[in-house]
Amino acid sequence: VPLVESGGGSVQAGGSLRLSCVGSRSSRSNFLGSTMAWYHQGLGKQRDRVATITRDGSTGYGDSVKGRFTISRDNAKNTLWLQMDNLKPEDSAVYYCNTHPPIRPWWGQGTQVTVSS
């Protein structure tokens, strides 16, 4: 499995979670050279990009999460994170990591985030 997400859970509105994405040895070269991203997909909705980070650390965020979420990466550890603060019920979704643009076979199981009001 190229990428494995973890760290999801159930929290109340205003709470925080930190998601992790670890790349396998086989994915390392693509991971290191790629812009990486977090995506989310709510129930019955399309999968949307939440945040991106270039290989050099430049970041970008969707309007709905700007100021609340922080994406980071450690290329030496082949790892990507998403710090989510001040969570809202509308953030509830399955969260995935992948390159940007995504590599289709790299979609994993994701990690579920549920935010209650």
C-alpha positions as CSV (number, residue, x, y, z in Angstrom):
1,V,0.0,0.0,0.0
2,P,1.7,3.2,-1.1
3,L,0.1,5.5,1.5
4,V,-1.6,4.8,4.8
5,E,-3.6,7.4,6.6
6,S,-4.3,7.5,10.4
7,G,-5.3,9.8,13.2
8,G,-9.0,10.3,12.6
9,G,-11.7,10.0,15.2
10,S,-14.7,11.6,16.8
11,V,-14.5,15.0,18.4
12,Q,-16.8,17.8,19.4
13,A,-16.9,21.1,17.5
14,G,-13.9,23.2,18.5
15,G,-11.7,20.2,19.0
16,S,-8.5,19.2,17.3
17,L,-7.1,16.2,15.5
18,R,-3.8,15.5,13.8
19,L,-3.8,13.2,10.8
20,S,-0.8,11.3,9.6
21,C,0.1,9.8,6.2
22,V,3.0,7.5,5.9
23,G,4.4,6.5,2.5
24,S,5.8,3.0,1.8
25,R,9.4,2.4,0.6
26,S,8.0,1.8,-2.9
27,S,6.4,5.3,-3.0
28,R,9.4,7.1,-1.6
29,S,10.7,8.6,-4.9
30,N,7.3,9.9,-5.9
31,F,6.6,11.2,-2.4
32,L,9.9,13.1,-2.3
33,G,9.5,14.7,-5.7
34,S,5.8,15.6,-5.5
35,T,3.5,18.1,-4.2
36,M,1.4,16.2,-1.6
37,A,-2.2,16.9,-0.6
38,W,-4.9,16.0,1.8
39,Y,-8.4,15.4,0.4
40,H,-11.7,14.8,2.0
41,Q,-15.0,13.2,1.0
42,G,-18.1,13.7,2.9
43,L,-21.0,11.2,2.7
44,G,-22.6,11.5,-0.7
45,K,-20.2,14.2,-1.8
46,Q,-17.3,14.3,-4.2
47,R,-13.7,14.1,-3.0
48,D,-12.2,17.6,-2.7
49,R,-8.7,18.8,-2.1
50,V,-8.2,20.4,1.4
51,A,-4.6,21.4,1.5
52,T,-1.4,21.1,-0.5
53,I,2.3,21.2,0.2
54,T,5.1,21.4,-2.3
55,R,8.3,19.4,-1.9
56,D,10.0,22.6,-0.7
57,G,7.3,23.3,1.9
58,S,5.0,25.9,0.3
59,T,1.5,25.4,1.4
60,G,-2.0,26.1,0.1
61,Y,-5.5,25.7,1.6
62,G,-9.1,25.6,0.6
63,D,-11.1,28.5,1.8
64,S,-13.2,26.5,4.2
65,V,-10.1,25.4,6.2
66,K,-7.8,28.3,5.9
67,G,-6.6,29.5,9.3
68,R,-7.7,26.3,11.0
69,F,-5.8,23.5,9.3
70,T,-2.0,23.2,8.9
71,I,-0.3,20.8,6.4
72,S,3.3,19.7,6.9
73,R,5.7,17.0,5.7
74,D,8.9,15.3,6.6
75,N,10.6,14.0,3.5
76,A,13.2,12.1,5.4
77,K,10.4,10.1,7.1
78,N,8.2,9.9,4.0
79,T,5.4,11.4,6.2
80,L,2.7,14.0,5.7
81,W,0.5,15.5,8.5
82,L,-2.6,17.6,8.7
83,Q,-3.2,19.5,12.0
84,M,-6.9,20.3,12.3
85,D,-7.9,22.9,14.9
86,N,-11.3,24.5,15.7
87,L,-13.0,21.6,13.9
88,K,-16.6,22.1,12.7
89,P,-19.3,19.6,12.0
90,E,-19.0,20.3,8.2
91,D,-15.4,19.0,8.4
92,S,-16.8,15.5,9.0
93,A,-15.5,13.3,6.2
94,V,-13.1,10.6,5.2
95,Y,-9.7,12.2,4.8
96,Y,-7.1,10.9,2.2
97,C,-3.6,11.8,1.3
98,N,-2.2,11.6,-2.2
99,T,0.0,13.5,-4.6
100,H,-1.4,16.6,-6.3
101,P,-2.5,15.9,-8.9
102,P,-3.5,12.5,-7.4
103,I,-2.0,9.1,-8.5
104,R,-5.2,7.1,-9.0
105,P,-3.8,3.7,-7.7
106,W,-2.5,5.5,-4.6
107,W,-5.9,6.1,-3.1
108,G,-6.0,4.3,0.3
109,Q,-8.7,3.6,2.8
110,G,-8.6,7.1,4.3
111,T,-9.3,8.0,7.9
112,Q,-12.7,9.0,9.2
113,V,-13.2,12.3,11.0
114,T,-16.5,13.0,12.7
115,V,-17.2,16.3,14.4
116,S,-20.3,16.6,16.5
117,S,-22.0,19.9,17.4
